[in-house]
């Protein structure tokens, strides 16, 4: 540790910071020797991998982007103290962090580095064996637009039209006219208070039913696409048939009529039918998913972006539900063996 860096860090932060605590309590989470097999032996010397790993952890703890983390290394005294750097050290370019995470995702490096961190946390007295570790859930936003119900059904019709046009465009010649082109020719943005909402909901619902009946009548291939299937589910969830056969807009559940589906089943986007609306208390609400994480697992999986499962593809677990259930059961068993409280985790 450079003496001047330690002196100024202590003087300017007498109460300490997260970065200073990491250095004082752990003497650095890792050492350069831990990364000896990550880099070739020849070539010019590179940046310290132990320092880069420490920056990644501090970056997660403090919620910094790559640019902000690189700027903190360059400008913040406590970061220089955590990595034992001279005060005039210029740091590194922010793109180095992405390159380092790419190296981290190779092979079993993630688990090996986590084992080293846990061993040193245990040695420092910060982790005890066979204790209960609570889990918590956090929200994950879906990569979709936040749509009102009217925007949802309108966008679902547009998505189904786009899908059908890509498979068999001739089937739409009899159906799509100038009015349809005006309503569904571009992504819908109606806002929360559109003009004539009742007229729009009824017209859009009738268009959706007409489109599906037309596709089912003329082409089986078109009806099996994900957008058309999403439209069918969205129509069922937002409309119902009255006794006279007319299409009617669903409202909040009443004793004398059908209500809306529960949020655990309601589709919120035609482009991601697995996303759901969720609330946490009276303040936080989002459209996406919930995931259960422990404190250690949260830090590590966010740091590595869950790279061990990226090669399986985004729809792997949906296409292989039995594998997904076995994997969930195995994960819960492993967490229980480590002393993690898994009462909030249940296999799907």
Buried (B, 14 or more C-beta within 10 A) or exposed (E): EBEEBBEBBEEEBEEBBEBBEBBEEBEBBBBBEBBEEBEEEEEEEBBBBBBBBBBBBBBBEBEBEBEEBBBBBBEBBBBBBBBBBEEEBEBBEBEBBEEBBEBBBEEEBBEEBBEBBBEBBEEEEEBEEEEEBEBEBEBEEBEBBEBBBBBBBBBBBBBBBEBBBEBEEEBBEEBBEEEBEEBBEEEBEBEEEBEEBEEBBBBBBEBBBEBBEBBEEBBEEBBEBBBBBBBBBBBEBBBBEEEEEEBBBBEEEEEEEEEBBEEEEBBBBBBBBEBBBBEEEEEEEBBBBEEBBBEBBBBBBBBBEEBBEEEEEEEEBEEEEEEBEEBBEEBBEEBEEBEBBBEEBEEE
